[in-house]
Amino acid sequence: MNKLLILLAVAGGLMSCGKSPDKFQIDSPDGQIELEISLIDSVLQYQIDWEAREVIGKSELQIFPGSELRILNSSEREHESTWNPVWGQFSSILDHYKELELELDIESKQVKGKLLARVYNDGVAFRFVLIEGSKPGEATFVCSYDLPDGSSFYVPSGENEPLGPVCLSELYEHQTTKNARGRQRALKIPVVVETPDHQFLALLESDLYAAQGFKVMHVEVDPGKEIINSSNKVELNHEELVTPWRVILLGKSAGDLLTSTTTVNLATPCELEDTDWIKPGKTLWDWRVHGFTATDGFRYEINTESYIRFIDFAAENEIEYFLIDAGWYRGHGDRQFEVRDNLDMQKVSNYADEKGIGLILYYDRQRGDFGDEELFPYYHSLGAIGIKYGFMGSNVPFSRDAIRMSSESSLLIDFHDNPLPFTGIRRTYPNAVTREYCHAQQDSRRAFTPESFLKMAHINAITGPLDMNNGNFDITGINKGLRMKGPRIQNSYPSTAVSEAARTLIIFSGLVCIPDAPEAYEAKIDLFEFIKEQPVGKWDDSRVLNSKIGEYITTARRHGDEWFLGSVISQQGGTLDIELDFLEAGRDYVVTFYEDTEETHCKTNPEAYRVRKGSVEKGDIIQANLAPGGGHCMWIRPIGKE
């Protein structure tokens, strides 16, 4: 271990002080993670060993830095229960941890509180709660991380490809480089760490919802101390101050971090009494189709006729929703929106309702603030079942209130345009189905590469559901510049049709937004089957079978006794071994393969694919051949259900 400390802080408070060392130890339920907390020289310190190997050396936990702190008492407990999310990667979640509670007295601040430290089988979490005292001034929740020398780091980069792998000095160099607006870059969460022993950690937070007054956790490098330092202050104006959970996830592969349930276990339980109206699913989307001309000569625009065609295709192919993006209204006044010419929104709403398709409508806050108190009831009155909220920004209380108010109007909500990560919120308010905490495909009219996708799929996705807009089938047409909202640079979109299908499964979301024209899907309806049959958000089990950041990933998800598998690879292409050891023994399965061909290439022949059927059983190893920038999909179900 070197002095490589990652200091993560947000508002909240507590620090430590003590004349003699007090030491406490608590292990994970399976005994593989050992957490030690000590009070030494007025500072609370912790250390984590995993499988008898140190993964985080002596590191600090602070609030009110410099204040005297005493540990008054300690207690331990073990908790084990299961709960059922409204939707998600699993239909049942085990919440099993051991918890150490330290009662604290911050004498110089005349404040009492406690530190909660929970240890799961795949991670550790800390939270401070201040419960007595005057709550003077402000507080700062600080958590540092002493990581192994030689570790590599990855971090999200807003609507760009994530940064990494980099060393600490390179991370600092990135931080000190100003962005296009002349502002210093802020490092985002999660910070993903690969140790020299190829173990993986993710540093992030959960349950920001319950932490009144706190901003989202941010990270910065302090080169003088060789640390990563993150600190946000909070005004102590609440009777009880609760910090977010500071979370450290552990995985033997990068993929292990993606299916961890620790962050949702730490989140506040569901606040809604009635969740029957919340239905995850797939949605068609108009924005990227503007200007597309179908084979019958029809040109898609913002008008009633175009939207009727979308709704018809959705109804015919069991797509639950249709998302209408920016441009459907010119502005608003007198408590109503001014709908665009050539668009009869009432007719569209009635037709969607008749066909059983839910409408999701975009709201652009930059074009004038309608007022959220009136906004959500108004969208509900238009017949919408969801809102795509643009340009909300990183305002935590504003975002928290929007999620709550949208639920009061029975609206799903999808945050766009640099939203907060808000990890765990889908448990508390399951109507928060997704957000664009990534570079969505073709956003800002820029395409991302397979490598960009593979980084975001491993890094940004740790925070929860993403709206990445995968699933384009007319890649050749997009590359030719035939779309009004396509990439500005022609031939800048390297992908394959099979890779696009696989991405819709790999990226977990409560709303999978597929961005291409109905006719593009009709032309490849046999490949579209893989997207159509996915029961989005209704998964019983999810696993990442192969994973290497920036290089490849294989994700498997189960609904009932059917499995869906998707793989994506970098522009190097190659073969992935996919082990089917998760199938039920003694049972025969039929599988539909959706594959690249020998001629497929993400740049020169992106739309070549084949669909074939076969049979598999438990223990089989599928050697999936993926074209450069390509993909591979499987739909497996028991014989008799095909």
C-alpha positions, -999 to 999 in steps of 0.1 A, spaced: 0 0 0 13 35 -8 -1 67 3 -26 66 -25 -57 79 -7 -90 86 -23 -109 111 -3 -146 111 -10 -168 136 8 -202 152 6 -220 172 33 -224 158 66 -204 155 96 -183 138 120 -147 135 130 -127 118 156 -105 124 185 -92 102 212 -64 98 236 -61 61 235 -67 38 205 -101 21 204 -103 -7 179 -133 -26 165 -135 -54 140 -165 -67 121 -166 -93 93 -189 -99 63 -215 -127 67 -193 -151 47 -162 -141 66 -142 -130 36 -142 -93 42 -127 -79 74 -134 -43 85 -113 -27 112 -122 7 127 -99 25 151 -99 58 169 -62 70 168 -49 105 174 -83 121 172 -92 105 139 -114 76 130 -96 52 107 -106 21 90 -90 -7 70 -104 -34 48 -90 -69 41 -106 -92 15 -98 -129 14 -69 -122 38 -55 -95 16 -54 -58 23 -74 -39 -3 -77 -6 16 -51 4 41 -55 28 71 -79 54 58 -99 82 74 -135 88 82 -142 124 93 -168 150 101 -161 183 118 -123 178 110 -102 190 139 -129 185 165 -126 162 195 -145 130 193 -151 102 218 -166 68 213 -192 63 240 -204 29 232 -205 2 205 -228 -25 193 -230 -51 166 -259 -68 149 -265 -91 119 -294 -86 96 -308 -110 70 -340 -105 50 -353 -106 14 -374 -80 -4 -390 -78 -38 -383 -47 -60 -410 -33 -82 -387 -39 -111 -350 -46 -116 -322 -70 -123 -336 -95 -98 -371 -103 -87 -360 -111 -51 -331 -94 -33 -312 -107 -2 -302 -80 22 -276 -97 44 -250 -77 63 -233 -72 97 -233 -38 112 -211 -20 137 -227 10 154 -204 35 173 -220 60 195 -201 93 192 -197 125 212 -182 154 193 -174 175 224 -162 207 208 -194 209 187 -217 198 215 -231 172 192 -238 135 196 -244 110 169 -233 76 156 -213 60 129 -229 30 111 -206 6 93 -221 -22 73 -203 -51 58 -218 -71 30 -203 -101 12 -194 -78 -17 -188 -44 -1 -186 -20 29 -207 12 36 -204 40 61 -230 66 73 -230 92 100 -261 103 118 -261 133 142 -291 131 166 -284 154 195 -270 189 199 -272 223 184 -259 213 149 -236 243 147 -226 258 114 -217 233 87 -203 198 85 -182 178 60 -184 141 55 -149 128 44 -139 93 36 -105 85 23 -92 54 6 -56 41 8 -54 18 -22 -27 -5 -35 2 11 -53 0 6 -90 -38 6 -92 -56 18 -123 -85 42 -123 -116 47 -144 -142 75 -140 -172 87 -160 -168 118 -181 -202 132 -186 -215 129 -221 -181 116 -233 -161 83 -232 -151 75 -196 -115 82 -186 -92 52 -180 -73 32 -174 -51 59 -158 -28 62 -128 -33 88 -101 -11 114 -117 -30 111 -149 -63 114 -131 -50 147 -115 -39 159 -149 -74 153 -163 -89 171 -133 -68 202 -138 -76 205 -175 -104 229 -181 -135 219 -201 -148 236 -232 -165 262 -210 -133 271 -192 -143 254 -160 -121 230 -140 -133 194 -146 -150 176 -117 -143 139 -114 -175 120 -113 -186 88 -96 -182 59 -95 -144 57 -93 -136 22 -105 -103 8 -93 -84 -22 -107 -57 -33 -83 -24 -48 -95 -39 -82 -84 -68 -76 -108 -94 -71 -81 -120 -45 -87 -135 -18 -64 -161 9 -71 -162 40 -49 -196 57 -48 -225 66 -26 -261 55 -20 -293 69 -6 -286 105 -13 -324 108 -12 -324 106 27 -294 130 31 -312 163 33 -289 192 24 -262 172 7 -249 176 -28 -238 147 -49 -205 132 -39 -176 145 -60 -140 136 -62 -107 155 -67 -70 146 -65 -47 162 -40 -12 155 -56 6 169 -26 -7 141 -3 -11 116 -31 -48 113 -23 -81 116 -41 -101 141 -21 -138 148 -22 -156 170 2 -190 188 2 -203 209 31 -238 210 44 -255 235 66 -267 219 98 -303 232 98 -321 199 103 -331 183 136 -314 150 125 -285 150 101 -281 119 80 -253 115 55 -255 94 23 -240 60 26 -204 60 14 -200 27 -5 -171 5 -15 -180 -24 -38 -157 -53 -43 -156 -77 -72 -133 -104 -87 -142 -90 -121 -154 -57 -134 -187 -74 -142 -193 -84 -106 -198 -47 -97 -227 -44 -122 -249 -69 -105 -242 -60 -69 -274 -53 -49 -256 -35 -21 -264 1 -32 -302 -7 -35 -301 -25 -2 -287 7 14 -314 29 -2 -345 40 16 -373 15 11 -401 23 -13 -420 55 -3 -450 47 -25 -480 27 -13 -493 19 -48 -468 8 -74 -491 -12 -96 -491 16 -122 -453 15 -126 -444 -7 -156 -409 -10 -170 -406 -16 -207 -394 -7 -241 -401 25 -260 -399 38 -295 -385 73 -299 -391 99 -326 -360 122 -322 -334 103 -342 -359 94 -369 -366 129 -381 -359 131 -418 -359 94 -424 -377 84 -456 -393 50 -457 -394 28 -488 -430 39 -495 -418 75 -497 -431 86 -463 -409 111 -445 -409 112 -407 -414 146 -392 -429 161 -360 -465 156 -370 -496 135 -364 -491 111 -393 -455 102 -382 -466 95 -346 -495 73 -357 -470 51 -376 -448 48 -345 -478 38 -324 -490 13 -350 -455 -4 -350 -454 -4 -312 -488 -20 -309 -480 -47 -335 -447 -56 -318 -456 -54 -281 -435 -22 -275 -450 -7 -244 -443 30 -249 -437 58 -275 -415 87 -265 -420 121 -281 -390 142 -277 -382 180 -280 -400 199 -306 -436 188 -300 -443 222 -284 -431 257 -293 -434 271 -258 -459 275 -231 -481 302 -216 -513 306 -196 -506 272 -180 -506 252 -212 -482 242 -240 -483 256 -275 -483 225 -296 -465 225 -329 -484 230 -362 -493 198 -380 -495 179 -346 -528 170 -331 -516 159 -297 -551 150 -285 -556 127 -315 -522 111 -309 -529 106 -272 -563 91 -279 -549 68 -306 -521 56 -283 -546 49 -256 -568 30 -280 -538 9 -291 -526 3 -255 -494 23 -259 -482 46 -232 -470 81 -242 -438 97 -227 -434 134 -234 -402 154 -232 -399 186 -212 -372 211 -219 -367 233 -189 -343 256 -208 -372 268 -229 -389 283 -199 -398 269 -165 -434 258 -165 -433 252 -127 -431 216 -114 -461 219 -91 -482 224 -122 -460 205 -148 -466 170 -137 -504 172 -133 -505 189 -167 -486 161 -184 -509 136 -167 -539 155 -181 -524 152 -216 -526 114 -213 -489 109 -207 -477 81 -185 -441 94 -183 -420 125 -186 -385 128 -200 -371 157 -181 -343 177 -198 -318 201 -184 -326 197 -147 -290 200 -138 -272 187 -106 -296 203 -81 -302 175 -56 -334 189 -38 -349 199 -71 -343 164 -86 -356 148 -54 -388 169 -55 -393 162 -92 -392 124 -86 -417 127 -58 -440 151 -76 -440 130 -108 -450 99 -87 -480 119 -73 -492 123 -109 -485 87 -117 -457 95 -141 -426 76 -149 -396 99 -150 -364 98 -172 -338 124 -164 -316 137 -193 -289 163 -200 -262 157 -173 -285 143 -145 -274 132 -111 -265 96 -106 -289 93 -76 -278 57 -69 -305 36 -52 -334 59 -60 -352 32 -80 -359 14 -48 -373 45 -30 -392 58 -60 -395 31 -86 -411 56 -110 -375 69 -116 -370 43 -143 -338 56 -160 -315 86 -166 -288 97 -191 -258 94 -168 -237 86 -198 -231 95 -234 -264 85 -251 -258 72 -286 -257 101 -311 -263 127 -283 -249 161 -294 -250 145 -328 -219 124 -320 -216 86 -322 -196 66 -297 -173 38 -305 -176 1 -293 -148 9 -268 -168 38 -254 -199 16 -250 -178 -10 -233 -164 15 -208 -198 30 -200 -213 -4 -197 -187 -13 -170 -184 21 -153 -214 44 -155 -238 15 -152 -227 7 -117 -247 37 -105 -280 22 -118 -302 22 -149 -290 41 -179 -309 56 -209 -282 51 -236 -305 48 -267 -290 16 -282 -306 -4 -309 -300 13 -343 -305 -11 -372 -301 13 -402 -264 19 -394 -255 24 -430 -281 51 -435 -271 69 -403 -235 68 -415 -245 83 -448 -259 113 -430 -295 105 -440 -309 116 -406 -315 152 -395 -305 143 -359 -277 118 -368 -240 123 -363 -226 154 -379 -196 135 -392 -204 109 -417 -191 73 -413 -184 80 -376 -207 53 -362 -188 20 -359 -212 -7 -348 -230 -38 -361 -267 -45 -361 -262 -75 -338 -241 -55 -314 -269 -29 -313 -294 -56 -303 -271 -70 -277 -266 -35 -261 -303 -32 -254 -299 -62 -230 -265 -54 -216 -274 -19 -204 -298 -23 -175 -327 1 -175 -364 3 -166 -370 20 -199 -351 7 -229 -353 34 -256 -348 21 -291 -340 50 -315 -345 37 -350 -374 40 -375 -401 13 -375 -392 5 -411 -355 -2 -401 -368 -28 -376 -393 -42 -401 -364 -48 -425 -346 -70 -399 -377 -83 -381 -360 -116 -374 -331 -98 -355 -356 -74 -339 -372 -105 -323 -344 -105 -297 -354 -69 -286 -391 -76 -289 -391 -107 -266 -371 -91 -238 -392 -86 -207 -374 -53 -198 -370 -47 -161 -388 -79 -151 -357 -100 -146 -355 -128 -121 -317 -131 -123 -289 -112 -140 -252 -122 -144 -221 -109 -162 -203 -139 -176 -174 -122 -194 -161 -87 -187 -130 -66 -195 -134 -29 -194 -131 -14 -229 -127 -48 -245 -158 -71 -241 -188 -80 -220 -213 -109 -219 -245 -103 -199 -272 -130 -191 -306 -122 -178 -334 -147 -168 -372 -143 -168 -389 -174 -156 -371 -203 -173 -360 -183 -203 -326 -167 -207 -314 -138 -228 -277 -133 -234 -259 -104 -251 -222 -99 -259 -203 -70 -273 -167 -67 -283 -142 -39 -292 -131 -32 -328 -105 -59 -324 -132 -85 -327 -126 -121 -315 -141 -151 -299 -158 -153 -265 -164 -185 -246 -199 -184 -230 -204 -211 -204 -240 -222 -199 -235 -236 -164 -265 -216 -152 -291 -238 -171 -311 -264 -152 -295 -298 -153 -313 -326 -171 -334 -302 -192 -331 -296 -229 -333 -261 -243 -337 -245 -278 -316 -215 -285 -320 -188 -312 -286 -173 -321 -284 -138 -335 -249 -135 -349 -225 -115 -369 -213 -132 -401 -178 -137 -414 -183 -107 -436 -196 -84 -409 -175 -54 -399 -184 -24 -378 -171 0 -404 -174 -17 -438 -203 -41 -435 -223 -33 -403 -256 -47 -411 -247 -83 -421 -261 -108 -397 -277 -143 -395 -303 -159 -373 -302 -196 -366 -316 -221 -341 -299 -249 -322 -302 -269 -289 -281 -265 -257 -279 -279 -222 -263 -272 -189 -225 -272 -192 -223 -264 -229 -197 -238 -239 -207 -216 -268 -178 -202 -288 -193 -169 -299 -175 -153 -329 -179 -115 -329 -169 -93 -358 -148 -62 -351 -171 -39 -331 -197 -67 -332 -220 -86 -310 -237 -119 -303 -271 -127 -289 -289 -158 -276 -325 -164 -266 -327 -197 -247 -359 -214 -236 -369 -249 -226 -379 -272 -255 -417 -270 -258 -418 -233 -252 -403 -223 -286 
